[in-house]
Amino acid sequence: MKFGVVVFPGSNCDHDVYHVIRHVMEESVVYLWHKDTDLQNVDAVILPGGFSYGDYLRAGAIARFSPIMQEVVNFANDGGLVLGICNGFQVLTEVGLLPGALTSNDHTRFVCKTVHLRTENVDTPFTSEYEQGQVIALPVAHAEGRYYADTETLNLLHQENRIIFRYSDPDGNLTEESNPNGSLKNIAGICNKEGNVLGMMPHPERACENILGLTDGLAMFHSLIDNRVMA
């Protein structure tokens, strides 16, 4: 399977993603520069974390205008797999591939720690290797991670089973204390209606090696690869 990792000025998790795909998963991967207009026949695109264009205006607001993003939009609309992590999630909402917005954390501080997530939907190309209701541990690192959407959108996400991960305690309870940023409904990740675009604030690529003390992110990359094999 061939992955493409988009690199914006200010991306700082692109090498992390590349390392996991190339050296941990042993799959093909290329970097896609923000000025590129060719996705190089990749099977999946990953928008990594960081501070694209310095997060001026607001997180992801400038990156949406990069030439590569029009190609990513076309790719997604044709059914291609797109994963946005942290800043990548913010870019996906700005470009309109996912609804809602990521706003400043409710406590207005940068948060960097390991959180627990409850897996809400395993019927996606990104989560097929997880179990329904499984609680996993992944790192977060963001200042604008509070997911917000209007009531109609939140209801639609719930009705269409498009909420993929929610912040929880280690036992899977959705509590205020387990929500690191004040996201509505404890939302940590959502997908589009077709299920081929996922945006999430936590970092699965930082939880793929025993030396890091976390390996719950591995199942996401296994899911993507296994989905491609089955397709």
N, C-alpha and C positions, 0 to 999 in steps of 0.2 A: 504494500500500500504506500502511496506517495502523499506526503503531507507538505503543505506550504505554510510557513510562519511569516506573517506580515510584520515588517519592521517600520515603525514610524520614528521620526526624530523624537527622542524621549522615551522610547520603549526600553524597559530594563529587565524584562522577563523572557525576551525572545531567545536568549541563549539557554535559559533553563528548559524551555519547551523543546528546543532543538536537541539538547543533550538527552532528554528523556526518550524522545522518538528515535534518535540515531543510536545512542549507546545503551539505553536500557531496553527499549522495545526492539531495537535492531531493524528499524524500518527506514525507508527512503524519506528524505526531508530536504527541502530547499527553503532559502530565505526569499521573501517577496518584498522588495523595496517599495516604499509608499508611492514612488513615482512610476512604478511599473504598470504596464497595461496588459501583461501576459501572465496568466496563472500557471504556466508551464505544465499543463495537463495533470494537475494534482487531483487527488481523490477527496481531500479534505483540507480546509483552510482553518488556521488558528490565529485569532487576534489575541496577542499576549498582553500581560499587564505592563504597567509603567505609567508614564506621564506624557502621552502623545502631545507633541507641540507645547510641552510645558503645562498642559491643562489650562491654558489661557482661555478666557471667557468662561468656560466650564469644561469639565472632563469629557473628552471625546468630541467636543463641538467643532474643532477645526479638522480633526482627522477624517471626519465624514466627507470632506471635500477632496481628499487625496485621490488621485487617478485610480489607484488600486481598488478603492472602495466601490467604484462603479462596477468593476469586474467581479468583486465579491458579491455584490447585490445580484448581478446577473447569474452568477454561479449558484447562489442560494435559491433564486427564483426558478432555476432549472432543476432543483432537487439536490444540489451539492451540499455536502456536510460542512457546517460552519460552527466553530466553537469560539466564543468570546469569553476570555478570562479577565476578571477585574476591569481594568481599563478597556479591554476588549468588549466586555459587556456594555460598558458605557457608550462605546462607539456604535454598537449594534442598535441601541435605543435611539441614538442621535440620527442614524441613517435610516431608521424606520423599519428595520428587519424584526425588531422586537418592540412591544408596546411599553409604555411607562417611561420612567426616568430614574436615574440614580442621583440622589441629592446628598447634601452634607449630612454626615452622621449627626444624630440627634443631640449628642453630647459635644459636638463641634471639635472633637479631638481625633487625631490620627489613631487608628487601632491596628495593632500588629500582634497577633496571638493565634493560637490554635483554637478552633471552635468545633462544635459538633453539629452535624447536619442529619436530618431525617430524610431518607430517600422516599419521595412521594410517588414517583412514576418510573417503573423499570421497562416500560414498553417504548423505549426510544433507542436510537443507534448509539447513544452516549452512556446509557445506564443498564443495558441488558445483562451485564455481568454482576450487577448488584441485586439484592433481594428487596422486595417490597417492604418498606418500613425500616430497612437497615439503617442503623446510626453509624455514621462514619466521622472521622476526624480529619480536618484539613486546615491549613493556615489561611488567615486573612491578613491583608495589609492595605488599608485604604482610609481616605478621609471623606470620600463621597460615595458611600456604599449603601445608603438608605434607599431601598426600593420604594417608589411611590407611583401610584396610578389611581385614576378615579374609580369610584365604586362600580360603575358599569364594567370597566376593564377587569377589575379584580374578580368580579362575579363570573365574567367570561373565562378568565384563566382557570378558575376553579371548576366551572362546568365542563370545560374542554380538557381537563386534566393536564394542564400545561404548566403547573407549578411542579418543578422537578425536585428541588431541594428546599427545605425550610430549616432555619436555625432552631436547634433544640438543646435540651440537656442530655447527658450521656444515656439517659433512659428513654429518650425519644419524646419527652414532654415539651410542648411548645410554650416556653415561659418568657416573661419579659427579661429576666436575668440572663437568659441564654442568647438573647438577640443583641449582637455587638454594635449595632448601628441604628436601631429603631425602624428597620424595614417593616412596612405594613404586612400584616399576616405572617411575620417572620420569614418572608420570602428571601431565599438566597440564590435561587436560579430558576429560570423559566425558559420555555421553548416557544417556537412559533406554532401556528396551527398545524402545519404539515409535519412537524417534529424533526426537521433536518437542521434547525438552527437553535443552538443552546447558548444562553448567556448566564454566567454565574460569577459572583464576587469571590468566593474562596478559590484557592490555587491548587488544583489537583497535581500539577507538575512538580510541586514542592513536597509531595507526599508519595514518592515512587521508589524510594530506596531505604533499605534498613539502616544505613548509616545516618540518615536524617531522623530516624525514630518514627517515621510515619510512612505507611505504604497504601493507604486507602485510595489514593489517586490512581493506582495502577489499573483498577478495574475499569476506569473510564477509557483509558487508552486500549485496553483489551477489548472493550465493547466496540469501539470504533473499528478496530482491525477485524474482529470476528464478524461484524456486520458487513464489512466490505467483502470478506471471504464468502459469506452466505449469499450476498447479492450476486 
